[in-house]
Amino acid sequence: MKAIIVIPARLRSTRLPRKVLLDLGGKPVIQRVYEACLKATLHHQIWIAADSDEVFNVCRAFTANVIMTREDHQSGTDRIAEVIEKIACDVVVNVQGDEPFVDAGIIDRLITELQQSEAPMASVCAPVQNIDELNNPNLVKVITDVNHDAIYFSRYPIPFSRDGEISDTSVYKKHMGIYAYQAAFLKEFVTMPVSFLENTEKLEQLRAIENGYKIKMIEVKGIEKGIDTPEDLELALKKIKENGII
């Protein structure tokens, strides 16, 4: 089965404008993401899906595998769906363009999961570290069944504790926004109307659950934070320097 990685690179991000092109230790953020993905071993190709000439030209300086996509896509998922209409594959992994420290091992685990199971899509979760994370609506939580399939995603702390006290937050799981899709399913997914749950929580993955599809969840020990704010960029730069990353 042919597996590819696609990195959607959107110039006009809302919380941190132009973040994919911001300098991160001498390289743009998007290049750092691309180079992190290169460390995975089970993919056949990596493609960057650009939404503008500026992003396209910056990316062409370090890879030929950049493809122009429409500017008006509402999500990275829609942008990836356009890519796989042009690049044939069986499995596609969506790595966000603001994840310079994405774990290549996680990418390989996602590819393996979709190559070996009947799940139409897969994603990643990790234990919640503290009560602040649990109560942060920007940090999505997920609950799973005994088969590690997602039951529900929410910005709210789920499951709700009727007793009111939570002594161990690690039993709660936070979601990492990296996905793998069966290519045939993704093409169908983007044609489905926005669902009630998706519109309410503003979480696109709920469209799959509400339409009866399973999302296999892979649990990892921890999740590297993406770059959403100037503070995140400073922390990422500090990590680059401390670890001697070239």
C-alpha positions in Angstrom: 0.0 0.0 0.0 1.4 3.4 -1.0 1.5 5.8 1.9 2.2 9.5 1.6 2.5 12.4 4.1 0.9 15.7 3.2 1.6 18.9 5.1 -1.0 21.6 4.5 0.7 25.0 4.5 -1.7 27.9 4.9 -0.3 31.4 4.8 -3.1 33.3 6.5 -3.3 31.6 9.8 -5.5 33.5 12.3 -3.8 33.2 15.7 -0.2 33.6 14.5 -0.2 35.2 11.0 2.2 33.7 8.4 3.5 31.2 11.0 4.5 28.6 8.4 7.1 31.0 7.0 8.3 32.4 10.3 12.0 31.9 11.0 12.8 29.0 13.4 16.6 28.9 14.0 17.5 29.8 10.4 14.8 27.9 8.6 11.1 28.6 8.1 8.7 26.6 10.3 7.4 24.6 7.4 10.9 23.4 6.5 11.4 22.2 10.0 8.1 20.2 9.8 9.1 18.7 6.4 12.5 17.7 7.8 10.9 16.1 10.9 8.7 14.1 8.6 11.7 12.9 6.6 12.7 10.8 9.7 9.7 8.6 9.3 10.5 5.3 7.4 7.2 3.9 6.1 6.0 6.6 3.7 6.7 6.7 0.0 6.6 10.5 -0.5 6.1 13.7 1.4 4.2 16.6 -0.2 3.6 20.1 1.0 0.2 21.6 0.0 0.7 25.3 -0.5 -2.1 27.8 -0.7 -0.2 30.8 -2.2 2.7 31.6 -4.5 4.7 32.9 -1.6 4.5 29.6 0.4 5.1 27.6 -2.8 8.3 29.5 -3.7 9.7 29.3 -0.1 9.1 25.5 -0.1 10.6 25.0 -3.6 13.9 26.2 -2.1 14.2 23.0 -0.1 12.0 20.4 -1.9 10.5 19.7 -5.3 7.6 18.0 -3.6 5.3 21.0 -3.2 2.0 21.3 -4.9 -0.3 24.4 -5.3 -3.8 24.0 -3.9 -6.8 26.3 -3.9 -6.7 29.2 -1.6 -10.4 28.9 -0.5 -10.3 25.5 1.3 -12.0 25.7 4.7 -9.6 23.2 6.3 -6.4 21.3 5.9 -8.4 18.1 5.4 -10.0 19.7 2.3 -6.6 20.8 1.1 -5.2 17.2 1.5 -8.2 15.8 -0.4 -7.3 18.0 -3.4 -3.7 16.7 -3.2 -4.7 13.0 -3.4 -6.8 13.7 -6.4 -3.5 14.4 -8.1 -1.1 12.1 -6.2 -2.3 8.5 -6.1 -2.0 6.7 -2.8 -3.7 4.3 -0.5 -3.0 5.9 2.9 -2.4 9.6 3.5 -1.0 11.2 6.8 -2.0 14.7 7.6 0.8 16.5 9.5 0.0 20.1 10.4 2.3 22.7 9.1 3.1 24.1 12.6 4.5 20.9 14.1 8.3 21.2 13.8 8.9 18.5 16.4 6.4 15.9 15.2 7.5 12.4 16.2 8.4 10.3 13.1 7.7 7.2 15.1 4.1 8.3 15.5 3.8 8.8 11.8 5.0 5.2 11.2 2.6 3.8 13.8 -0.3 5.6 12.1 0.7 4.2 8.7 1.1 0.7 10.1 -2.3 0.9 11.8 -4.1 1.8 8.6 -2.2 -0.8 6.5 -3.1 -3.6 8.9 -6.6 -2.8 10.1 -9.9 -1.9 8.5 -10.1 1.5 10.2 -10.9 4.3 7.8 -8.9 6.8 9.8 -6.6 7.0 12.8 -5.3 9.6 15.2 -3.2 10.1 18.4 -3.8 10.8 22.1 -1.8 11.1 25.2 -2.5 11.4 29.0 -3.6 14.8 30.3 -0.8 16.2 32.4 -2.6 18.5 34.8 -5.9 20.1 35.7 -5.1 23.2 33.6 -4.8 21.1 30.5 -8.0 19.3 31.4 -9.9 22.5 31.6 -8.4 24.2 28.6 -11.0 24.4 25.8 -8.2 24.8 23.2 -6.8 21.4 24.2 -9.2 18.8 22.8 -10.0 15.7 24.9 -11.0 12.2 23.6 -12.6 9.1 25.2 -12.2 5.7 23.6 -13.7 2.2 23.9 -11.9 -1.0 24.8 -10.8 -1.4 21.2 -9.1 2.0 21.2 -11.7 3.5 18.9 -12.7 7.1 19.6 -16.2 7.4 21.2 -16.2 11.2 21.3 -14.0 14.3 21.2 -14.7 17.5 23.1 -13.3 20.7 24.3 -15.0 20.0 27.6 -13.4 17.6 30.2 -14.8 14.2 29.4 -15.9 12.0 31.0 -17.6 14.3 33.5 -16.8 13.5 37.1 -20.0 13.4 39.1 -18.1 13.4 42.4 -16.6 16.7 41.5 -13.0 15.8 42.3 -10.3 14.6 39.9 -7.3 13.1 41.7 -5.6 11.7 38.6 -5.8 13.7 35.3 -3.7 11.0 33.5 -6.9 8.9 33.1 -8.1 11.6 30.7 -6.7 11.7 27.2 -5.8 14.8 25.1 -5.9 14.7 21.3 -3.1 15.4 19.0 -4.2 16.8 15.6 -2.3 14.4 13.4 -4.4 12.0 11.3 -4.0 9.1 8.9 -6.8 8.3 6.4 -7.6 5.6 3.9 -7.4 7.6 0.7 -10.8 6.3 -0.5 -12.4 7.3 2.8 -11.0 10.8 2.8 -12.4 11.5 -0.7 -15.8 10.5 0.7 -15.4 12.3 4.0 -14.9 15.7 2.4 -18.2 15.4 0.5 -20.2 14.8 3.7 -22.1 17.8 5.0 -20.9 19.5 8.2 -22.5 17.5 11.1 -24.3 18.8 14.1 -21.6 17.7 16.6 -18.8 19.0 14.4 -20.5 22.4 14.1 -21.2 22.6 17.8 -17.7 21.7 19.1 -15.9 23.0 16.0 -14.1 19.7 15.7 -14.0 18.2 12.2 -13.3 14.7 13.3 -16.8 14.5 14.9 -18.2 14.4 11.4 -16.8 10.9 11.0 -18.2 9.6 14.3 -21.6 11.1 13.7 -21.7 9.4 10.3 -20.9 6.0 11.9 -17.2 5.7 11.0 -14.5 4.5 13.5 -11.4 6.5 14.3 -8.6 4.3 15.7 -6.7 6.1 18.5 -3.0 5.4 19.1 -1.9 6.4 22.6 1.6 7.8 23.2 3.3 9.1 26.3 3.4 12.7 25.4 2.7 15.2 22.6 4.9 18.0 21.3 3.0 21.3 21.2 2.6 23.0 17.8 3.3 26.7 17.2 0.1 28.7 17.6 1.4 31.9 19.4 4.5 34.0 19.6 5.2 32.4 22.9 5.1 28.9 21.3 7.6 30.2 18.7 10.0 31.4 21.4 9.8 28.0 23.2 10.4 26.2 19.9 13.4 28.4 19.2 14.8 27.6 22.7 14.4 23.9 22.1 16.2 24.2 18.7 19.1 25.9 20.4 19.3 23.7 23.5 19.3 20.5 21.4 21.7 21.8 18.8 19.3 21.1 15.9 20.8 22.4 12.7 
